[in-house]
Amino acid sequence: MNPLRGRQIVVSSEELKNYPTNEYQHREAMILNQQLYCQRCNALIIRQENVLPNGVFFCSECQEFGRIRSDSYLVSVRGQGGEKEERSVNFTWQGKLTQLQTHIAQQLQKNYQAKQSTLLWAVTGSGKTEMVFPVIYLVLLKGGRVCMTSPRIDVCRELYPRIVAAFQEEQVLLLYGNSKEKYRYSNLTICTTHQMLHFYQAFDLIIVDEIDAFPYEGNSVLQFALKNALNPHGRLIYLTATPPNHLLQEVQQTFAIEKSPLRFHQRPLIVPECIWYNHWEQASHSRFHFKKFHRMILELLKDNHVLVFCPSIQFMNRLAKQTQTYFIEGQVASVNSTDPLREEKVQKMREKKYQVLFSTTILERGVTFEDLSVIVMGANHPVYTKSALVQIAGRVDRKGEYRRGRVIFFHNQKTIGMRQACREIKEMNQLAKGWLSK
């Protein structure tokens, strides 16, 4: 099979002869439609800022994925969205769906067969991944190609072993910025949304997990790349626990919207406790202001390990250092997006090797820890949107036996985001009660 199948690559005009038109499709790297646009990322080229000495233009928006110039071409294999041949697929997942999960899974299959895309609005811990297994199986069975993508590397890493376990005979590919594995053709791909820039009309189904997460949310380049990677007859499934209003408005005419208010274990979402903490920002360097935080940590540790979210790396590092003085070495750690040991620390927290783990918002979604309580320091800080707070609260009581996990919002001002997050969690719990009473 052609190793470029499903991919688009940038080639110079001199290299174009190596890709005959009977097998490859050629597209100009940039198109002039009153203004100049990049065909890979759809960015507007500001000519005076993106011009080389020889008068050739380049795109600065997507140059981290390789230089693309106005005198180059995008090349892809022809006929990628044509007829499919059915094949046998071994579905090896050993779990069992609940009644609600089964209903949602069947709807996803029906929507796909009716050529309709779907937004699945499902609470954190509802088992979204397991609910999409049947539709993945259906598409693979029909000879199609599936991509599961997320804006977050951590989410992709967590999805990979679960997908592999469910489809053990498939050659699942995992791609992200510095992943060890290079591209190879696969019927089942897991990747970050940035990797979509390398695909063209490749997939029959693209499932976007955490579609409202940074950096995809509000990023027109990544949104264009996603649509570009979908073959003309393909369908989308958006997964989210916290859909922004603009997304709901955007899809209401063209997507089916399915709601799942119940967690897999059928316990309600944990409602946050909003606790006043005057001068919380001084807890990292004032022993007096640290006391309240320390008392809460000790209280929560009676039942669970504790994940502490902080609004900045600097504040987090200071607070973690202050906390460490009260614990045995190795029981307290911190993690952020630039930490080279990030993956290792997350795994250690899963293995319960830390009593307390401090984090920025990078762990607000896509990771699962058992026996956990959560503290948000300064929940009124602007970095904590309604969606972020709902996701953070959703880290608690995701799996395992109930351990009296708590969600603490420390604040010195009750923001709209905090109020909306608490209200949305309570509303979902009410919907869940209604489903359970059926």
MARZA-905845 format. One record per residue (C-alpha): x, y, z; residue in three letters. Coordinates in steps of 0.001 Angstrom, whole numbers. Example, Ala and Ser with C-alpha at 12.3 -4.5 7.8 and 13.67 -1.06 7.14 Angstrom:
REM MARZA-905845
REC         X         Y         Z     r
REC     12300     -4500      7800   ALA
REC     13670     -1060      7140   SER
This chain:
REM MARZA-905845
REC         X         Y         Z     r
REC         0         0         0   MET
REC      1214      3507      -805   ASN
REC      2853      4860      2399   PRO
REC      1448      8335      1641   LEU
REC     -2147      7142      1581   ARG
REC     -4179      9516      3750   GLY
REC     -1344     12011      4086   ARG
REC      -604     15306      2414   GLN
REC      2989     16383      1936   ILE
REC      4592     19589       724   VAL
REC      6818     19284     -2356   VAL
REC      8647     21771     -4559   SER
REC      7769     22263     -8222   SER
REC     10946     20338     -9130   GLU
REC      9879     17337     -7015   GLU
REC      6365     17284     -8464   LEU
REC      7423     15045    -11378   LYS
REC      8018     12231     -8848   ASN
REC      4286     12154     -8114   TYR
REC      2389     11326    -11362   PRO
REC     -1125     12736    -11628   THR
REC     -2704      9347    -12343   ASN
REC     -1845      8329     -8762   GLU
REC     -1466     11627     -6928   TYR
REC     -3524     14769     -6553   GLN
REC     -1631     18069     -6809   HIS
REC     -2864     21250     -5160   ARG
REC     -1158     24598     -5078   GLU
REC       147     25284     -1574   ALA
REC     -1481     28720     -1601   MET
REC     -4544     30027     -3384   ILE
REC     -5342     33561     -4444   LEU
REC     -8977     34449     -3792   ASN
REC     -8722     38244     -3669   GLN
REC     -6315     37524      -825   GLN
REC     -3637     34841      -411   LEU
REC     -4476     31782      1744   TYR
REC     -2491     28733      2816   CYS
REC     -4165     25531      1593   GLN
REC     -2794     23496      4508   ARG
REC     -4087     25620      7389   CYS
REC     -6306     28247      5678   ASN
REC     -4362     31100      7276   ALA
REC     -4443     34482      5555   LEU
REC      -949     35315      4294   ILE
REC         6     38899      5124   ILE
REC      2272     39477      2170   ARG
REC      4502     42216      3549   GLN
REC      5241     40093      6649   GLU
REC      5607     36694      4971   ASN
REC      7775     37252      1931   VAL
REC     11226     35866      1144   LEU
REC     13967     37921      -612   PRO
REC     13123     36214     -3937   ASN
REC      9486     37382     -3720   GLY
REC      8068     33972     -2747   VAL
REC      5542     33947       109   PHE
REC      5507     31541      3059   PHE
REC      3015     30651      5786   CYS
REC      4160     31448      9321   SER
REC      1014     29994     10907   GLU
REC      1842     26341     10255   CYS
REC      5597     26469      9652   GLN
REC      6288     24272     12713   GLU
REC      4941     21423     10560   PHE
REC      7411     22192      7772   GLY
REC      7932     25263      5586   ARG
REC      5213     25785      2997   ILE
REC      5699     28360       217   ARG
REC      3637     29861     -2561   SER
REC      5775     28068     -5170   ASP
REC      5272     24619     -3580   SER
REC      2491     22038     -3850   TYR
REC       439     19815     -1567   LEU
REC       450     16223     -2785   VAL
REC     -1895     13438     -1677   SER
REC     -2909     10002     -2960   VAL
REC     -5958      9990     -5232   ARG
REC     -9201      8111     -4550   GLY
REC     -9008      7964      -761   GLN
REC    -12739      8452      -236   GLY
REC    -13911      5840     -2750   GLY
REC    -15700      2528     -2348   GLU
REC    -14842       471       727   LYS
REC    -14604     -3287      1036   GLU
REC    -16147     -4893      4096   GLU
REC    -13755     -6922      6222   ARG
REC    -13713     -8911      9437   SER
REC    -12868     -7046     12623   VAL
REC    -12223     -8632     16017   ASN
REC    -13836     -6523     18749   PHE
REC    -11985     -7625     21896   THR
REC    -13434     -5299     24553   TRP
REC    -14498     -7327     27583   GLN
REC    -16628     -4705     29344   GLY
REC    -20372     -4237     29404   LYS
REC    -22348     -1073     28693   LEU
REC    -25083       188     30995   THR
REC    -28621       675     29670   GLN
REC    -28009      4380     28996   LEU
REC    -24597      3742     27436   GLN
REC    -26134      1093     25174   THR
REC    -28825      3570     24090   HIS
REC    -26207      6231     23264   ILE
REC    -23938      3738     21475   ALA
REC    -26834      2601     19277   GLN
REC    -27739      6201     18473   GLN
REC    -24160      6916     17394   LEU
REC    -24287      3953     15028   GLN
REC    -27689      4980     13649   LYS
REC    -26551      8566     13126   ASN
REC    -23437      7435     11274   TYR
REC    -25435      5126      9021   GLN
REC    -27889      7986      8375   ALA
REC    -24870     10082      7332   LYS
REC    -25275     12461     10235   GLN
REC    -22591     13799     12546   SER
REC    -23152     13764     16325   THR
REC    -22345     15873     19368   LEU
REC    -22239     13653     22462   LEU
REC    -22704     15788     25580   TRP
REC    -21768     13412     28371   ALA
REC    -20734     14131     31942   VAL
REC    -17178     13384     33064   THR
REC    -16807      9739     33997   GLY
REC    -19795      8651     31895   SER
REC    -17690      6306     29769   GLY
REC    -17635      8308     26529   LYS
REC    -14770      6231     25153   THR
REC    -16599      2952     25702   GLU
REC    -19758      4391     24132   MET
REC    -17948      5071     20840   VAL
REC    -16458      1557     20574   PHE
REC    -19514       155     18700   PRO
REC    -19501      2907     16065   VAL
REC    -15731      2487     15598   ILE
REC    -16349     -1233     15119   TYR
REC    -19099      -502     12574   LEU
REC    -16892      1805     10478   VAL
REC    -13937      -612     10530   LEU
REC    -16261     -3481      9580   LEU
REC    -17367     -1527      6501   LYS
REC    -13743     -1059      5467   GLY
REC    -13558      2515      6702   GLY
REC    -10849      4425      8475   ARG
REC    -11260      5979     11935   VAL
REC     -9357      8693     13750   CYS
REC     -9795      9541     17414   MET
REC     -8233     12906     18127   THR
REC     -7931     15306     21056   SER
REC     -6293     18692     21652   PRO
REC     -4464     17237     24691   ARG
REC     -1482     14861     24537   ILE
REC     -2430     13412     27944   ASP
REC     -5875     12478     26606   VAL
REC     -4351     10751     23550   CYS
REC     -1939      8794     25738   ARG
REC     -4770      7653     27979   GLU
REC     -6990      6714     25027   LEU
REC     -4329      4616     23305   TYR
REC     -4180      1554     25630   PRO
REC     -7975      1485     25912   ARG
REC     -8440      1479     22124   ILE
REC     -5696     -1127     21694   VAL
REC     -7395     -3380     24274   ALA
REC    -10741     -3060     22479   ALA
REC     -9302     -3765     19005   PHE
REC     -6298     -5968     19698   GLN
REC     -5856     -7185     16127   GLU
REC     -5843     -3668     14637   GLU
REC     -2556     -1863     14065   GLN
REC     -3420      1223     16099   VAL
REC     -1241      4274     15434   LEU
REC      -519      6930     18097   LEU
REC       754     10291     16827   LEU
REC      1659     13517     18614   TYR
REC      4450     16094     18415   GLY
REC      7350     14059     19799   ASN
REC      5833     10577     19700   SER
REC      8291      7749     19163   LYS
REC      6331      6192     16319   GLU
REC      6441      7708     12838   LYS
REC      3515      7733     10447   TYR
REC      2372      4483      8878   ARG
REC      -949      3658      7263   TYR
REC     -3481      2476      9834   SER
REC     -7233      1971      9865   ASN
REC     -7362      3208     13444   LEU
REC     -5384      6312     14396   THR
REC     -5163      8257     17672   ILE
REC     -3541     11678     17464   CYS
REC     -3543     15258     18680   THR
REC     -5589     17747     16687   THR
REC     -2363     19410     15466   HIS
REC     -1540     16191     13577   GLN
REC     -4661     16730     11428   MET
REC     -2604     19202      9379   LEU
REC      -761     16216      7868   HIS
REC     -3913     14456      6625   PHE
REC     -6141     15108      3632   TYR
REC     -9556     13466      3086   GLN
REC     -8231     10451      5000   ALA
REC    -10915      9381      7467   PHE
REC    -14477      8105      7247   ASP
REC    -15067      8932     10903   LEU
REC    -13241     11441     13092   ILE
REC    -14059     11409     16804   ILE
REC    -12901     14545     18621   VAL
REC    -12537     13976     22357   ASP
REC    -12629     17117     24535   GLU
REC    -13522     19330     21583   ILE
REC    -13877     22358     23864   ASP
REC    -10314     22062     25190   ALA
REC     -7365     24356     24506   PHE
REC     -5723     24631     21991   PRO
REC     -8523     23442     19643   TYR
REC    -11236     25689     21066   GLU
REC    -11248     28975     19145   GLY
REC     -8397     27880     16845   ASN
REC     -9500     28325     13224   SER
REC     -6358     26598     11904   VAL
REC     -7044     23355     13804   LEU
REC    -10742     23488     12922   GLN
REC     -9892     23814      9232   PHE
REC     -7358     20979      9471   ALA
REC     -9969     18708     11055   LEU
REC    -12493     19255      8237   LYS
REC     -9703     18816      5679   ASN
REC     -8757     15426      7153   ALA
REC    -12326     14114      6803   LEU
REC    -13140     12469      3508   ASN
REC    -16050     14054      1574   PRO
REC    -18519     11388      2734   HIS
REC    -17128     11125      6262   GLY
REC    -18790     12014      9559   ARG
REC    -17758     13671     12809   LEU
REC    -18469     12825     16442   ILE
REC    -17727     15524     19009   TYR
REC    -17298     14417     22623   LEU
REC    -17489     16868     25503   THR
REC    -18707     17250     29047   ALA
REC    -18773     21031     28746   THR
REC    -19927     22250     25313   PRO
REC    -19648     26040     24957   PRO
REC    -22811     27835     23845   ASN
REC    -21335     28821     20490   HIS
REC    -20628     25145     19698   LEU
REC    -24204     24139     20524   LEU
REC    -25495     26905     18250   GLN
REC    -23055     25955     15497   GLU
REC    -24100     22283     15344   VAL
REC    -27799     22398     16215   GLN
REC    -28938     22423     12565   GLN
REC    -26554     19798     11174   THR
REC    -25602     17468     14060   PHE
REC    -27632     15086     16168   ALA
REC    -27159     15980     19855   ILE
REC    -27116     13120     22353   GLU
REC    -26960     13668     26133   LYS
REC    -25600     11330     28775   SER
REC    -26054     12730     32320   PRO
REC    -25104      9504     34148   LEU
REC    -21675      8338     35177   ARG
REC    -20816      4712     34492   PHE
REC    -21118      3767     38185   HIS
REC    -24426      5743     38325   GLN
REC    -23376      7886     41280   ARG
REC    -23990     11648     40944   PRO
REC    -21316     14169     40075   LEU
REC    -19609     15648     43114   ILE
REC    -20946     19162     43716   VAL
REC    -18108     21592     44561   PRO
REC    -17898     23215     47999   GLU
REC    -17208     26930     47528   CYS
REC    -15147     27954     50570   ILE
REC    -14088     31514     51304   TRP
REC    -10303     31887     51593   TYR
REC     -9224     35464     52122   ASN
REC     -5790     36171     50588   HIS
REC     -5451     32618     49209   TRP
REC     -2739     33938     46888   GLU
REC      -515     34512     49941   GLN
REC      -730     30874     51087   ALA
REC      2417     30053     49108   SER
REC      4694     32366     51079   HIS
REC      2918     33216     54342   SER
REC      2701     30591     57100   ARG
REC      -318     32340     58548   PHE
REC     -2254     32211     55261   HIS
REC      -986     28667     54549   PHE
REC     -2698     27217     57638   LYS
REC     -6176     26998     56124   LYS
REC     -4887     25159     53074   PHE
REC     -2799     22798     55230   HIS
REC     -5751     21940     57473   ARG
REC     -7883     21093     54438   MET
REC     -5130     18895     52955   ILE
REC     -4889     16889     56191   LEU
REC     -8680     16549     56356   GLU
REC     -8971     15267     52789   LEU
REC     -6046     12862     53157   LEU
REC     -8018     10878     55739   LYS
REC    -10024      9384     52835   ASP
REC     -8169     10106     49602   ASN
REC     -5104     11374     47846   HIS
REC     -5307     15050     46863   VAL
REC     -4907     16813     43522   LEU
REC     -4373     20567     43918   VAL
REC     -4966     22887     40946   PHE
REC     -3106     26198     40867   CYS
REC     -3606     29185     38539   PRO
REC        94     29625     37642   SER
REC      3342     27646     37605   ILE
REC      5113     30147     39859   GLN
REC      2395     30032     42521   PHE
REC      2193     26237     42234   MET
REC      5927     25745     42741   ASN
REC      5973     27968     45823   ARG
REC      2909     26294     47361   LEU
REC      4248     22793     46637   ALA
REC      7575     23682     48257   LYS
REC      5796     25052     51327   GLN
REC      3629     21900     51554   THR
REC      6591     19548     51107   GLN
REC      8095     20672     54439   THR
REC      5217     18925     56257   TYR
REC      5559     15584     54456   PHE
REC      8083     12790     53986   ILE
REC     10228     13336     50885   GLU
REC      8563     11998     47734   GLY
REC      4985     12289     48989   GLN
REC      4412     15684     47344   VAL
REC      5060     16575     43701   ALA
REC      4055     19133     41088   SER
REC      3538     18948     37339   VAL
REC      3030     21412     34486   ASN
REC      3052     21429     30679   SER
REC      6820     22025     30418   THR
REC      7780     19291     32899   ASP
REC      9908     16606     31152   PRO
REC      8747     14091     33794   LEU
REC      5082     14944     33263   ARG
REC      4047     11501     31980   GLU
REC      6012      9720     34705   GLU
REC      4474     11852     37482   LYS
REC       937     11277     36217   VAL
REC      1599      7542     36258   GLN
REC      2979      7728     39801   LYS
REC      -191      9508     40902   MET
REC     -2256      6719     39316   ARG
REC      -182      4256     41332   GLU
REC      -895      6328     44491   LYS
REC      2764      7037     45138   LYS
REC      2034     10694     45951   TYR
REC       -92     11948     48807   GLN
REC      -486     15341     47125   VAL
REC        52     16303     43497   LEU
REC         8     19960     42447   PHE
REC      -923     20814     38866   SER
REC     -1756     23653     36545   THR
REC     -4861     23226     34383   THR
REC     -3082     20609     32194   ILE
REC     -4705     17861     34291   LEU
REC     -8188     19372     34236   GLU
REC     -9381     16696     31799   ARG
REC     -8503     13372     30209   GLY
REC     -6839     11758     33233   VAL
REC     -8331      9340     35744   THR
REC     -7135      8754     39301   PHE
REC     -8853      6593     41885   GLU
REC     -9478      7622     45523   ASP
REC     -9135     11338     44895   LEU
REC    -10211     14678     46282   SER
REC     -9535     17986     44553   VAL
REC     -8684     21493     45711   ILE
REC     -8795     24488     43368   VAL
REC     -6692     27312     44729   MET
REC     -8214     30625     43716   GLY
REC    -11202     29251     41814   ALA
REC    -12088     32896     41112   ASN
REC     -8892     33375     39058   HIS
REC     -9597     34221     35360   PRO
REC     -7791     31055     34190   VAL
REC    -10685     28994     35588   TYR
REC    -13565     29184     33130   THR
REC    -16879     27461     33770   LYS
REC    -15776     24578     31550   SER
REC    -12437     24228     33326   ALA
REC    -14117     24104     36740   LEU
REC    -16659     21486     35621   VAL
REC    -13843     19372     34196   GLN
REC    -11738     19738     37344   ILE
REC    -14685     18728     39536   ALA
REC    -15124     15723     37263   GLY
REC    -11760     14290     38308   ARG
REC    -13336     13122     41578   VAL
REC    -15131      9759     41959   ASP
REC    -14611      8704     38354   ARG
REC    -14062      5012     39078   LYS
REC    -13684      2483     41873   GLY
REC    -15629      2343     45117   GLU
REC    -17034      5533     46620   TYR
REC    -14432      7122     48907   ARG
REC    -16160     10343     50001   ARG
REC    -14189     12366     47464   GLY
REC    -14675     16115     47744   ARG
REC    -14190     19109     45436   VAL
REC    -13059     22301     47166   ILE
REC    -13203     25673     45413   PHE
REC    -11109     28053     47542   PHE
REC    -11893     31641     46557   HIS
REC    -12131     35231     47740   ASN
REC    -14712     36253     45152   GLN
REC    -17534     34146     43719   LYS
REC    -17332     34479     39943   THR
REC    -19936     33836     37256   ILE
REC    -17829     30868     36101   GLY
REC    -17979     29309     39576   MET
REC    -21742     29799     39823   ARG
REC    -22329     28396     36333   GLN
REC    -20123     25371     37000   ALA
REC    -21985     24475     40198   CYS
REC    -25355     25021     38517   ARG
REC    -24454     22859     35497   GLU
REC    -23270     20006     37742   ILE
REC    -26513     20145     39757   LYS
REC    -28615     20214     36563   GLU
REC    -26834     17149     35182   MET
REC    -27430     15358     38480   ASN
REC    -31142     16154     38171   GLN
REC    -31216     14741     34619   LEU
REC    -29444     11635     35896   ALA
REC    -32096     11170     38616   LYS
REC    -34773     11342     35944   GLY
REC    -33074      8653     33849   TRP
REC    -32587      6365     36886   LEU
REC    -36278      6639     37788   SER
REC    -37390      5356     34374   LYS
